[in-house]
């Protein structure tokens, strides 16, 4: 059986092996996932280049959050949730880009000024502005889980919290960040 013929029933086993550090199992799993991810993404995006970008985003997300997968649970719903989230993120970005394209046609001078000011702003500074609006605990959790790529258990230990408390803080922090981002986009 070659790498591309890995049955779906083996995916949880391969992920568990990958979580334990088996690189060969991880490579075999990712190779098997690419056509499945491509199929899921193509149902929502018709641009071939964008589909490939989303596939890469999904694979990176799987890599970043592989520690959250529980081998006792079905693998496909976990993967589908990640693929769906990355697809939606891409469609939102594309929608915002199209919004900017329309604005550029309507007012070239204004759009150029906006572009120049955005180009000068350091993304780290912008991230810092958003994170500064969070409570101290929420900021710490976001930094630990998303910037330092700690597992939820590691973040819980680091902050003397339970894993459910970390999940709750992370959820509230991400909700607040989305709200702050939406306000920023409107202004």
Number of C-alpha atoms within 10 A of each C-alpha: 6 7 13 14 10 16 11 15 11 12 22 19 16 23 24 20 17 19 19 12 11 13 13 11 20 20 15 19 24 19 15 19 21 17 13 15 23 19 13 17 24 17 9 13 17 10 10 12 10 17 22 16 15 26 25 16 18 26 19 12 16 18 13 15 16 15 17 13 17 14 15 9 10 14 18 15 10 14 19 16 12 19 24 17 15 21 24 16 14 18 16 12 12 13 12 13 12 12 11 15 14 13 13 16 10 11 11 13 11 11 17 12 11 13 13 10 10 12 10 8 10 10 11 9 10 12 11 12 12 17 20 12 14 18 12 10 14 22 19 20 25 22 16 19 21 14 10 11 14 19 18 22 18 16 23 20 13 13 14 11 13 14 16 12 13 24 17 14 19 22 15 14 22 16 12 18 17 13 12 16 12 11 10 10 9 6 5
